[in-house]
Amino acid sequence: MLKRNSSFVKSLAVVLAVLGVFLTLSISSRAASPSIKVLVDNKQLSQSGVMLNGATLVPMRAIFEALGAEVKWEGATRTVTATKGSTEIRLSLGKTDAYINGALKVLSTPAASVDGTTMVPLRFIGEALGAEVKWEGASKTVYVNSKNGSSGDLAIEELIVSPRRVLRTGDTLTVQMRGEAGCKATFDIVGFKTDIPMHEDRDGAYSGSLTVLKNMKVSDAVLVGRLAKDGKDGSKEAAQTITINSKSSAPSSTATVANDPKLNKFFTAINPAPNASVRRANSVKVEFVNKISEGSIRLFLDENEVTDSCDYDAKTISYVPEKGLAAGKHSAKVLGIDNEGQKIDYSWTFTCGKKTSSSATSQNYTIKLSVPEANEKVGTTLHLIGTTAPNATVKFEIIGKTSVLSLITIKGKALNVETVADAQGAFDTKVSIASMPSGMNITINGEAYLDGEKVADISRTVTRE
């Protein structure tokens, strides 16, 4: 009886071990979320990446083939081999060991199969085939650039963006592009605004612009110029990224490090600053003096590595937690090697102030709308101008209502718009209501939030002209 039980236990252990390996190697997309868009040379792939256990994983075959590599799968050993020119990459599912031309590369997360697709850590793509890789956490988008310049059937010879600095309210971003004549030309600020029109000033020379309005904000966004003609298209990524900050940042929360010789050797800015005490912080951002070697940059928050969830490029890394940073003391650490071979290993702490119900709700904040006035007749664009709590998030719901024979009220589809008040509490935003017919009564419901708490609301009725 004991022998039978012993044999049964051993058999059961083997079955469980095999099952465990199977579950480790084959993962359902329902367990890996959320879905992540992947663009190779500005063309979106049909396959998406995933976030799994805090790591960003991307489809290896789809990206490698888009970059011109040949990919083979060996079922017996569960090994993937990719070849491009003289470069050979080999890795196996469930293992952190990968080989590039025989040299060992240790993956931050094991390669995994998600719904039958081999997924690898984001940073491995750049190391494997020398591609430029950018991760934009806000839009959950991965950009892979083969470093071959423009892509598509229509070549873009030149893409110039000016001015080359942080843009603020009232500034005009100007984009100039040269390519084939007679095309439809546009540019995108990825994750912020798309299909911004450009005009052909002369044969093959295009220009377009964007004026920065109050409360516009984007950090290190990729700008892409596009041409389209007769079913063909082309695109090119600008050499510089776009940063718009129409609100002044609080000087007390950011270290410019200009006067600290221990820091200015490596950094131009650290936010939140070392030893800073801030009321709230929504992100951790580090800007470097020199470019950082590809694949070496790493960021830790409260002793947990968050690199795979960061936005980063050659000179910046930033992390935006989904729910902001909790109140209390935090530790941060950044590692890397710059292009001069200098090793960077810096740790610091900062404190976020505690939220108290009295700090927000006891102020008796309100939302005051100066535009539009009550019962005003409005056109196809609803312009919302007013004041509320400083730095509050203001959310508006616009609902159209029509009465039938004065007996039945029919509600249209609600429109939603969100903006952020500046340091003085002012906000200014617009929403198109062209879909609402003339004569319709429109109810504007607004709510203001500080640290996730509603601190004010308003309701106003206007009429569509």
ABEGO torsion letter per residue (X at the ends): XAAAAAAAAAAAAAAAAAAAAAAAABBBAAABOBBBBBBBGGBBBABBBBBBGGBBBBBAAAAAAAAGBBBBBBAAAGBBBBBBEABBBBBBBGBABBBBGGBBBBBABBBBBBGGBBBBBAAAAAAAAGBBBBBBAAAGBBBBBAGAEBBEABBBABBBBOBBBBBBBGBBBBBBBBBBBGBBBBBBBBGABBGBBBBBABBGBBBBBBBBBBGBBBBGBBBBBBBBBGGBBBBBBBABBBBBBABBBBAAABBAGAABAAAAAABABBOBBBGBBBABBABBBBBBABBBBBGABBBBBGGBBAAAABBBBAABBBBBBAAEBBBEBBBBBBBEBBAAGBBBBBBBBBBBBBBBAAAAAAAGBBBBBAOBBBGBBBBABBBBBBBBBBGBBBBBBBBBBBBBGGABBBBBBBBBBBBBBBAAGBBBBBBBAAABBBGBBBBBBBBBBBGGBBABBBBBBBBBX
